Amino acid sequence: MHPTGNVRLLDSLVKEGVITAEQQEGALNHHQMMGGRIEEALIDTSVVDEAVLLKFIAGIYNTRFVSTEKLSKADIDRLTLEKVPKAIAESQTIFPVLFDSKKSVLSVVTPDPDNKEALQEIQMSSGVRKVNAFVGRPLAVKAAIGKAYGGDIHAFAVLDKGAHEQFTNMLNVFERNLVSEESMTVSLADETSRERVLSEGDLSQGGSATGSAGSRGIASEAYAETLNVLVSLIENARADLRGHSAQVARLIKKIAERIGVSDTQASAFAIAAHLHDIGKMSAYHLTALNVSEYEGHRTSAAKAVRSPLRLMESVDLPRDTIHTLESMYERFDGKGIPGEASGKDIPLGARLLAISDTYADLTQNPRNPFRKTLRPIQACEVLERYKGSIFDPNLVDLFKHTVTGEDLKARLLADRHLALVVDPDPEETTVLELRLIEQGFEVAIARTVDQAVKILEKGAVEIVVSELDLKPQDGFALLAEARKHEWGEKVPWVFVTGRTARADATKAFEMGAADFMTKPVTTDILVAKLKQIMEREARGQRRTRGVSGSLEEMGLPEIVQVLWHGRKTGSLKITSKSGKGEIHFVDGKIYNALYETLRGQDAVYGMLKLVKGEFMLDPTFKAPQQLIEESPEALLLEGMRRLDEEGVI
């Protein structure tokens, strides 16, 4: 019988001198009163530190341990998660963390690494050759399952003692059982009044505060956090939707920032996401998808669509928030609720909220139309199925690229021409950017002439697509300025503009523009023309470009795997507060690495600790010699093993 999960573990700890007999008795008393696992009793009573306890248990089973901190930060890829079905993960408390496809080895974390029956079941269902079991804290493994499979972004909060105490105190103050939608409205109204006293600017109708750095307004971080806390309290009564609004707010803000809307507008959209379910706590969870598909949901939505605004009428919500909430059940084809708008006449925030709310429901709520939680890629496939009918097709494409990480992965695997798109309209540039990325381009976006010049000065732009109506000068002035410098003298230039005057087209060609097109333009035709121009200019001499990004956007282990499987060559340069380093690739193999004073394998292991920083892949670099013989896979496995032992992550 395994020693964890019962008092035998206490005897082993006392025997080895890790705890005293008095501490054993205290932990046992706590365990008898509170129930649960004995490991949790030991940690809760501070008898033994988590790392010491897990290391001790790992020694019993001759395996490794994974700390709570590491599990809370783990970003497990879909392929690995799919190896262990959610039902098995929850029933057996087993969480997959790493899959070695080459060796067909799956690594999992569990409080019971000797649960051979469960491990054999996973091995058979996943088809892997071997399953390695690491030790983890019971509640941490459950939290990891809730976060990865259920999308519960607050899953690890209960394990943070400080946060837990603060949350408990907050519940005592607000008296959780008395919190209602109406009382929340009053609290928010009071919060807004306090904000106005502190603010020097007029925030009505969505305006932003001006004045001192201390000025705050309705879209401030403090206000958003207030919404998050109070809405989360309401959602606690709906187990399947716990944390739903916070997840929707995170998604909508991420996509809004990806499009390039202002910070004020992005915050207004996030406020709408926090509030979108207020006053709709019926048997149905109303999303744009199920409101369109089921008559009962549609009837409920027709009655409740303005509930958030009625409850919040004492609060001067931003105009964009109001428009987003009013139109969140409108359909792209015009058949939604209240049925007053279609296509791009539907406010941008409402189109984003419809997508984000539906996606969160599909990936978090087991009572969604499919009666099971879907994986991210499956949820995106559902959104694609309703492109052009319920959802904005271009925003669905952008959403899929963003939430699945396809954008950055595609950039890493392709050698791309850099196109600069200069246009003040975020929606226009979003559609074009997506199509360019799909067709092998890397894209830079500028909203003004000044921004465009700064990008052009770097000398990497290979083609420009520009609007004429720009600020502070127009597109002609930008082209004239570019032609004065070496960096812009020969860059192909295409004008895509709302202007229709023949004189503008004539002037464009006189200045050397490659093409002049009047909006609206079919994006596929425009991209095809740009490819033809590039092929004509390059004459087969395609220039190889680098790719840059953030380690928070894609972790170093995943980057290494992408470059390895893609058989890429070049130097991956890493910059962080801890230092600079680089990894040299040749046909996907790691030839050498440098990080501060470290060289070779040790440099790779050192950089695997980095979770924040920037990376840049230089595909023109040629490694002078091979100093590392191990495969990237072996380096990653050994690096993760070392991190496990050090408890770094």
C-alpha positions as a printed Julia matrix, in Angstrom:
649×3 Matrix{Float64}:
   0.0    0.0     0.0
   1.34   3.39   -0.88
   2.31   5.64    2.05
   0.59   8.82    0.76
  -3.01   9.73    1.42
  -2.99   8.08    4.89
  -1.2    8.16    8.24
   1.56   5.78    7.09
   3.23   8.77    5.51
   3.42  10.41    8.94
   5.19   7.37   10.38
   7.72   7.45    7.53
   8.39  11.17    8.06
   8.94  10.69   11.79
  11.17   7.66   11.23
  13.39   9.62    8.85
  13.54  12.6    11.22
  11.72  14.99    8.88
   9.07  15.81   11.52
   8.76  15.22   15.26
   6.25  13.05   17.08
   4.49  16.21   18.34
   4.19  17.53   14.79
   2.87  14.15   13.71
   0.12  14.34   16.32
  -0.8   17.9    15.33
  -1.06  17.02   11.65
  -3.08  13.9    12.45
  -5.56  15.88   14.57
  -5.97  18.42   11.76
  -6.47  15.6     9.26
  -9.14  13.96   11.43
 -11.03  17.24   11.79
 -10.77  18.45    8.19
 -10.6   15.22    6.24
  -8.98  15.06    2.81
  -5.39  14.0     2.19
  -2.73  13.82    4.87
  -0.35  15.77    2.61
  -2.7   18.76    2.78
  -2.88  18.51    6.57
   0.93  18.59    6.79
   1.15  21.65    4.55
  -1.84  23.5     6.08
  -0.43  23.17    9.61
   3.05  24.24    8.39
   4.54  21.07    9.81
   6.63  20.63    6.69
   7.35  22.74    3.62
   5.7   21.61    0.39
   9.01  21.18   -1.46
  10.48  19.09    1.38
   7.36  16.92    1.54
   7.16  16.33   -2.2
  10.87  15.56   -2.42
  10.48  13.03    0.38
   7.53  11.31   -1.34
   9.33  11.38   -4.7
  12.26   9.6    -3.05
   9.98   6.81   -1.91
   8.9    6.14   -5.49
  12.26   6.9    -7.07
  10.75   9.62   -9.24
  10.67  13.43   -9.42
   8.25  15.99   -8.04
   6.51  19.01   -9.54
   5.8   22.0    -7.3
   2.52  23.92   -7.08
   4.23  26.99   -8.51
   5.37  25.07  -11.57
   1.94  23.57  -12.15
   0.3   26.98  -11.82
   2.54  28.39  -14.56
   2.48  25.34  -16.84
   1.09  25.93  -20.32
   0.42  22.43  -21.62
  -0.07  21.98  -25.36
  -3.26  20.42  -26.71
  -1.55  17.26  -27.97
  -0.34  16.44  -24.46
  -3.69  17.22  -22.78
  -5.52  14.98  -25.23
  -3.47  12.0   -24.08
  -5.41  11.96  -20.8
  -9.21  12.36  -21.13
 -10.71  14.9   -18.75
 -12.86  12.26  -17.04
  -9.81  10.16  -16.17
  -7.79  13.18  -15.13
 -10.5   14.3   -12.69
 -11.41  10.87  -11.31
  -7.8    9.7   -10.84
  -6.23  13.11  -10.08
  -3.68  12.75  -12.87
  -2.43  15.68  -14.94
  -0.32  15.31  -18.15
   2.67  17.66  -18.4
   4.96  16.42  -21.18
   4.72  14.13  -24.21
   7.84  12.84  -25.95
   6.46  11.89  -29.36
   9.74  10.43  -30.6
  10.06   8.0   -27.7
   6.28   7.77  -27.2
   6.63   8.61  -23.5
   3.97  10.56  -21.58
   4.86  12.26  -18.27
   2.07  12.94  -15.76
   1.81  14.45  -12.27
  -0.22  12.7    -9.58
  -0.3   12.43   -5.77
  -0.24   8.63   -6.22
   2.54   7.61   -8.64
   1.98   3.95   -7.7
  -1.59   3.93   -9.0
  -0.68   1.31  -11.59
  -4.25   0.6   -12.67
  -4.87   4.24  -13.63
  -1.49   4.59  -15.33
  -2.11   1.43  -17.36
  -5.52   2.78  -18.38
  -3.89   6.0   -19.6
  -1.17   4.07  -21.42
  -3.75   1.95  -23.25
  -6.14   4.8   -24.09
  -3.38   7.14  -25.3
  -1.41   4.49  -27.18
   1.93   5.6   -25.71
   4.79   3.22  -25.04
   5.39   4.37  -21.47
   3.88   6.63  -18.79
   6.18   8.36  -16.3
   4.51   9.45  -13.05
   5.83  12.44  -11.07
   4.65  13.48   -7.6
   2.52  16.56   -7.04
   0.5   18.1    -4.22
  -3.07  16.71   -4.41
  -4.87  20.08   -4.48
  -2.31  21.48   -6.94
  -2.92  18.61   -9.36
  -6.68  19.18   -9.11
  -6.17  22.91   -9.68
  -4.04  22.22  -12.77
  -6.8   19.97  -14.15
  -9.41  22.64  -13.51
  -7.31  25.33  -15.17
  -6.15  23.35  -18.23
  -9.29  21.35  -18.97
 -11.97  23.65  -17.57
 -10.43  27.05  -18.18
 -10.74  28.06  -14.49
  -8.22  30.9   -14.29
  -8.73  31.14  -10.5
  -8.1   27.43   -9.86
  -4.83  27.99   -7.97
  -6.11  30.93   -5.89
  -7.21  28.63   -3.04
  -3.59  27.45   -2.64
  -2.32  31.01   -2.18
  -2.65  31.53    1.58
  -2.4   35.3     1.38
  -4.99  35.54   -1.34
  -7.2   33.03    0.43
  -7.17  35.01    3.69
  -7.89  38.23    1.8
 -10.77  36.57   -0.03
 -12.19  35.19    3.23
 -12.06  38.63    4.85
 -13.78  40.11    1.82
 -16.59  37.58    2.07
 -17.07  38.46    5.73
 -17.34  42.14    4.9
 -19.72  41.77    1.97
 -21.65  38.87    3.53
 -21.6   36.61    0.55
 -25.15  35.34    0.93
 -26.49  38.89    0.66
 -24.64  39.78   -2.52
 -27.13  40.18   -5.35
 -27.26  41.82   -8.74
 -29.08  44.79   -7.23
 -26.63  45.29   -4.37
 -23.75  44.98   -6.81
 -25.25  47.8    -8.88
 -25.37  50.04   -5.81
 -21.77  49.17   -4.96
 -20.63  49.99   -8.46
 -22.52  53.28   -8.41
 -20.79  54.19   -5.15
 -17.44  53.15   -6.63
 -18.06  55.41   -9.62
 -18.89  58.36   -7.35
 -15.64  57.86   -5.45
 -13.71  57.66   -8.7
 -15.21  60.95   -9.84
 -14.15  62.69   -6.65
 -10.59  61.55   -7.29
 -10.63  62.27  -11.01
  -9.88  65.63  -12.59
 -11.58  64.75  -15.89
 -15.15  64.35  -17.05
 -15.7   60.64  -17.55
 -19.29  60.69  -18.71
 -20.11  58.95  -21.95
 -16.95  56.96  -21.94
 -14.49  59.88  -21.87
 -11.13  59.27  -20.26
  -9.74  61.16  -17.31
  -7.15  63.81  -17.87
  -4.86  65.63  -15.52
  -2.49  64.18  -12.96
  -1.12  60.67  -13.1
  -3.32  59.82  -10.17
  -6.53  60.52  -12.05
  -8.69  57.49  -12.59
 -11.99  56.83  -14.3
 -14.69  54.32  -14.96
 -12.39  52.21  -17.14
  -9.57  52.17  -14.58
  -7.88  48.98  -13.4
  -9.38  49.44   -9.92
 -12.88  49.63  -11.39
 -12.28  46.57  -13.57
 -11.01  44.62  -10.57
 -14.1   45.62   -8.58
 -16.24  44.24  -11.37
 -14.18  41.06  -11.47
 -14.58  40.42   -7.75
 -18.29  41.18   -7.49
 -19.28  39.33  -10.66
 -17.2   36.35   -9.54
 -19.18  36.27   -6.3
 -22.43  36.05   -8.25
 -21.04  33.35  -10.54
 -19.97  31.21   -7.58
 -23.59  30.06   -7.37
 -23.31  28.64  -10.91
 -20.59  26.01  -10.74
 -20.34  25.5   -14.51
 -19.86  29.23  -15.1
 -17.52  30.1   -12.26
 -14.96  32.59  -13.6
 -16.75  32.77  -16.96
 -17.08  36.56  -17.19
 -13.45  37.11  -16.2
 -12.39  34.71  -18.94
 -14.56  36.51  -21.51
 -13.11  39.86  -20.42
  -9.57  38.54  -20.82
 -10.32  37.18  -24.28
 -12.1   40.26  -25.59
  -9.38  42.59  -24.36
  -6.67  40.42  -25.9
  -8.37  40.43  -29.3
  -9.17  44.14  -29.09
  -5.52  44.92  -28.4
  -4.52  42.59  -31.25
  -6.71  44.6   -33.61
  -5.17  47.84  -32.39
  -8.1   49.72  -30.85
  -7.37  52.37  -28.24
  -6.77  51.41  -24.59
  -9.95  53.26  -23.63
 -12.05  51.29  -26.1
 -10.45  47.97  -25.14
 -11.25  48.67  -21.47
 -14.84  49.56  -22.36
 -15.19  46.22  -24.17
 -13.76  44.41  -21.11
 -16.29  46.14  -18.83
 -19.08  44.9   -21.1
 -17.65  41.39  -20.87
 -17.72  41.52  -17.06
 -21.34  42.72  -17.09
 -22.82  40.75  -20.0
 -24.5   38.04  -17.89
 -25.8   40.3   -15.09
 -29.56  39.91  -14.76
 -29.6   36.77  -16.91
 -29.18  34.14  -14.22
 -31.94  31.86  -15.55
 -31.81  28.17  -16.43
 -30.23  29.09  -19.76
 -26.77  30.47  -20.36
 -27.32  32.89  -23.22
 -24.62  33.2   -25.89
 -24.84  34.42  -29.47
 -24.64  30.79  -30.63
 -27.36  29.17  -28.51
 -29.63  32.21  -28.79
 -29.5   31.69  -32.56
 -29.95  27.92  -32.41
 -32.65  27.39  -29.75
 -36.05  29.04  -29.49
 -36.11  28.91  -25.68
 -32.78  30.72  -25.47
 -33.94  33.26  -28.07
 -37.09  34.02  -26.1
 -35.08  34.49  -22.89
 -32.55  36.68  -24.66
 -35.27  38.92  -26.09
 -36.51  39.56  -22.55
 -33.11  39.88  -20.88
 -30.89  41.59  -23.46
 -31.11  44.97  -21.71
 -30.97  43.6   -18.14
 -27.32  44.57  -17.55
 -28.02  48.13  -18.67
 -31.18  48.42  -16.54
 -29.31  47.22  -13.47
 -26.41  49.56  -14.18
 -28.48  52.61  -15.15
 -27.18  54.58  -12.15
 -23.63  54.18  -13.47
 -22.33  56.27  -16.36
 -21.02  53.39  -18.43
 -18.75  54.16  -21.41
 -20.65  54.53  -24.66
 -18.77  51.59  -26.19
 -19.8   49.42  -23.23
 -23.46  50.31  -23.73
 -23.38  49.64  -27.47
 -21.59  46.32  -26.91
 -24.17  45.09  -24.39
 -27.13  46.26  -26.48
 -26.02  44.39  -29.59
 -24.29  41.26  -28.26
 -27.04  38.97  -29.67
 -27.15  40.6   -33.1
 -26.17  38.26  -35.94
 -23.8   39.11  -38.74
 -26.55  38.21  -41.24
 -29.03  40.58  -39.56
 -31.3   37.89  -38.04
 -30.31  38.42  -34.42
 -31.79  40.27  -31.43
 -33.08  42.96  -31.58
 -32.41  42.59  -35.32
 -31.56  46.2   -35.95
 -28.09  45.74  -37.46
 -26.0   43.4   -39.57
 -22.43  43.06  -40.8
 -20.1   45.85  -39.78
 -23.06  47.99  -38.7
 -23.01  45.88  -35.54
 -20.66  47.64  -33.06
 -17.16  46.14  -33.02
 -17.39  45.38  -29.29
 -20.6   43.41  -29.75
 -19.08  41.32  -32.55
 -16.05  40.59  -30.36
 -18.21  39.78  -27.32
 -20.36  37.36  -29.33
 -17.25  35.4   -30.33
 -15.46  35.54  -26.96
 -18.58  34.64  -24.95
 -19.4   31.69  -27.2
 -15.8   30.42  -27.17
 -15.59  30.6   -23.37
 -18.92  28.77  -23.07
 -17.78  26.02  -25.44
 -14.45  25.48  -23.67
 -15.61  25.89  -20.05
 -19.27  24.98  -19.7
 -20.16  21.25  -19.94
 -23.81  22.27  -20.42
 -23.11  24.07  -23.68
 -24.97  22.96  -26.87
 -22.49  20.08  -27.32
 -22.98  18.88  -23.73
 -19.24  18.67  -23.18
 -16.34  21.09  -22.94
 -14.5   21.42  -26.21
 -10.8   21.81  -26.84
  -9.71  25.24  -28.14
  -9.28  24.03  -31.7
 -12.71  22.34  -31.62
 -14.34  25.52  -30.3
 -12.7   27.52  -33.08
 -14.05  25.02  -35.62
 -17.55  25.68  -34.26
 -17.04  29.44  -34.62
 -15.87  28.89  -38.2
 -19.02  26.88  -38.94
 -21.1   29.99  -38.24
 -18.88  32.55  -39.98
 -20.95  35.01  -41.98
 -24.21  33.93  -40.35
 -23.78  34.56  -36.61
 -20.19  35.79  -36.39
 -18.0   38.27  -38.26
 -15.86  35.96  -40.48
 -12.74  38.12  -40.34
 -12.86  38.44  -36.56
 -13.31  34.66  -36.25
 -10.15  34.14  -38.31
  -8.24  36.61  -36.16
  -9.58  35.04  -32.97
  -8.48  31.58  -34.07
  -4.99  32.78  -34.96
  -4.65  34.48  -31.59
  -6.01  31.87  -29.16
  -4.39  28.86  -30.83
  -0.97  30.48  -31.29
  -1.05  29.67  -35.0
   0.14  33.15  -35.95
   3.49  33.0   -34.19
   4.05  29.35  -35.08
   3.45  30.11  -38.77
   5.91  32.99  -38.63
   8.57  30.77  -37.1
   8.13  28.15  -39.8
   8.17  30.49  -42.8
  10.64  32.84  -44.46
   8.51  35.89  -45.12
   8.46  39.17  -46.97
   7.75  42.1   -44.65
   4.76  44.18  -45.76
   3.97  47.51  -44.11
   0.26  48.36  -44.01
  -0.45  52.04  -43.31
  -4.1   52.71  -42.49
  -5.86  54.39  -39.53
  -8.78  51.91  -39.66
  -8.12  48.88  -37.38
 -10.75  46.7   -39.04
  -9.41  47.33  -42.54
  -5.88  46.4   -41.48
  -7.02  43.35  -39.51
  -8.62  41.69  -42.53
  -5.67  42.44  -44.8
  -3.13  41.37  -42.16
  -4.77  37.97  -41.78
  -4.78  37.3   -45.51
  -1.17  38.42  -45.9
  -0.04  36.14  -43.05
  -1.87  33.21  -44.64
  -0.07  33.89  -47.93
   3.46  33.96  -46.53
   3.98  37.59  -45.51
   5.06  39.11  -42.23
   3.08  42.27  -41.49
   3.83  45.55  -39.72
   1.01  48.02  -39.02
   1.2   51.83  -38.85
  -1.68  54.2   -38.12
   0.07  57.47  -38.92
   2.79  58.82  -41.2
   5.17  59.18  -38.26
   4.72  55.54  -37.22
   5.24  54.4   -40.81
   8.49  56.37  -41.16
   9.9   54.82  -37.98
   9.21  51.32  -39.33
  10.56  52.13  -42.78
  13.78  53.59  -41.35
  14.77  50.14  -40.11
  15.25  49.15  -43.75
  13.48  45.78  -43.63
  10.17  46.66  -45.33
   9.82  45.05  -48.77
   6.4   46.39  -49.85
   4.02  49.11  -48.6
   0.22  49.17  -48.74
  -0.98  52.65  -47.83
  -4.16  54.67  -47.47
  -4.05  58.25  -48.75
  -6.01  59.79  -45.86
  -3.38  59.79  -43.11
  -2.19  62.15  -40.38
  -0.39  64.5   -40.02
   0.38  64.35  -43.78
  -1.32  62.25  -46.45
  -0.08  59.11  -48.19
   1.52  61.08  -51.02
   3.7   62.92  -48.52
   4.74  59.59  -46.97
   5.75  58.2   -50.37
   7.65  61.39  -51.24
   9.56  61.21  -47.95
  10.38  57.53  -48.46
  11.78  58.14  -51.94
  14.33  60.61  -50.5
  16.08  57.86  -48.51
  17.89  54.67  -49.31
  15.51  52.68  -47.11
  12.5   53.71  -49.18
  13.91  54.57  -52.58
  12.99  51.29  -54.28
  10.27  49.85  -52.04
   7.18  48.88  -54.1
   4.2   51.04  -53.12
   0.49  50.25  -53.47
  -2.23  52.73  -52.58
  -5.54  51.3   -51.32
  -7.77  54.24  -50.48
 -11.29  55.5   -50.06
 -10.59  58.36  -52.45
 -12.07  57.99  -55.93
 -10.71  61.04  -57.79
  -8.93  60.19  -61.06
  -6.36  62.88  -60.31
  -5.24  60.94  -57.21
  -4.64  57.8   -59.25
  -2.71  59.76  -61.86
  -0.53  61.39  -59.22
   0.14  58.03  -57.55
   1.46  56.47  -60.75
   3.49  59.59  -61.55
   5.2   59.21  -58.17
   6.09  55.62  -58.97
   3.36  53.65  -57.18
   3.06  50.04  -58.34
  -0.74  50.08  -58.13
  -3.71  52.21  -57.05
  -6.95  50.59  -55.82
 -10.16  52.13  -54.52
 -12.0   50.72  -51.48
 -13.85  48.47  -51.0
 -11.26  46.02  -52.31
 -11.54  42.23  -52.39
  -8.76  41.25  -50.02
  -7.84  38.05  -51.85
  -7.36  39.98  -55.11
  -5.24  42.6   -53.34
  -3.0   39.96  -51.75
  -2.63  38.18  -55.11
  -1.47  41.46  -56.67
   1.01  42.05  -53.86
   2.48  38.56  -54.36
   2.86  39.23  -58.08
   4.63  42.52  -57.36
   7.0   40.82  -54.93
   7.77  38.02  -57.36
   8.46  40.56  -60.09
  10.69  42.65  -57.82
  12.57  39.76  -56.29
  13.08  37.86  -59.6
  13.42  34.69  -57.62
  15.9   36.19  -55.15
  13.67  35.99  -52.13
  15.16  37.57  -49.03
  15.05  35.62  -45.8
  13.66  37.53  -42.81
  13.91  37.11  -39.09
  11.03  36.55  -36.66
  10.66  38.12  -33.23
   8.24  37.74  -30.34
   7.77  37.44  -26.57
   8.48  34.43  -24.35
   5.14  35.11  -22.7
   3.52  34.66  -26.1
   5.3   31.35  -26.69
   7.55  29.64  -24.17
  11.13  28.64  -25.02
  10.44  24.85  -24.88
   7.63  25.25  -27.43
   9.8   27.47  -29.67
  12.55  24.85  -29.63
  10.06  22.12  -30.57
   8.63  24.21  -33.43
  12.09  24.91  -34.86
  13.16  21.3   -34.36
  10.14  19.75  -36.09
  10.25  22.46  -38.78
  13.93  21.67  -39.47
  14.82  25.37  -39.25
  18.33  26.84  -39.45
  19.47  30.01  -37.73
  20.23  31.65  -34.4
  17.5   32.02  -31.77
  18.52  35.06  -29.71
  17.01  35.51  -26.24
  16.96  38.78  -24.28
  15.68  38.99  -20.71
  16.4   40.84  -17.48
  18.53  37.89  -16.41
  20.8   38.21  -19.43
  21.21  37.44  -23.11
  21.73  34.15  -24.89
  21.39  32.35  -28.18
  20.76  28.85  -29.49
  22.16  27.81  -32.88
  20.01  25.53  -35.08
  20.95  23.61  -38.22
  18.09  21.72  -39.89
  16.26  21.66  -36.56
  19.2   20.28  -34.56
  20.82  22.35  -31.8
  24.51  22.81  -32.63
  25.52  25.16  -29.83
  24.18  27.57  -27.2
  25.51  30.53  -25.22
  23.95  32.17  -22.15
  25.93  34.64  -20.07
  29.0   32.62  -18.95
  27.42  29.24  -19.83
  28.14  27.31  -23.02
  26.69  24.24  -24.73
  24.08  22.14  -22.94
  24.34  24.13  -19.71
  23.41  27.29  -21.61
  20.27  25.59  -22.92
  19.32  24.44  -19.4
  19.96  27.94  -18.06
  17.69  29.58  -20.64
  14.85  27.11  -20.02
  14.33  28.89  -16.69
  13.32  32.08  -18.5
   9.6   32.78  -18.68
   9.79  36.48  -19.53
  11.81  38.18  -22.22
  12.03  38.64  -25.98
  13.28  36.32  -28.71
  14.42  36.84  -32.29
  15.17  34.17  -34.88
  17.91  35.16  -37.34
  17.64  32.68  -40.26
  20.77  34.05  -41.95
  23.09  32.78  -39.21
  25.21  29.72  -39.97
  26.59  27.75  -37.02
  30.41  27.37  -37.38
  30.52  23.95  -35.68
  28.44  21.42  -33.79
  29.26  21.34  -30.08
  26.02  19.71  -28.83
  25.3   16.11  -29.84
  22.04  15.56  -27.89
  18.73  15.91  -29.7
  16.5   18.91  -28.89
  14.05  16.45  -27.35
  16.69  15.03  -25.0
  17.83  18.53  -24.03
  14.27  19.57  -23.21
  13.6   16.47  -21.12
  16.82  16.87  -19.16
  16.19  20.58  -18.76
  12.7   19.96  -17.38
  14.08  17.32  -15.03
  16.56  19.82  -13.63
  13.86  22.43  -13.22
  11.75  19.88  -11.34
  14.58  19.17   -8.91
  15.36  22.85   -8.42
  11.69  23.73   -8.0
  12.24  26.69  -10.29
   8.86  26.53  -11.97
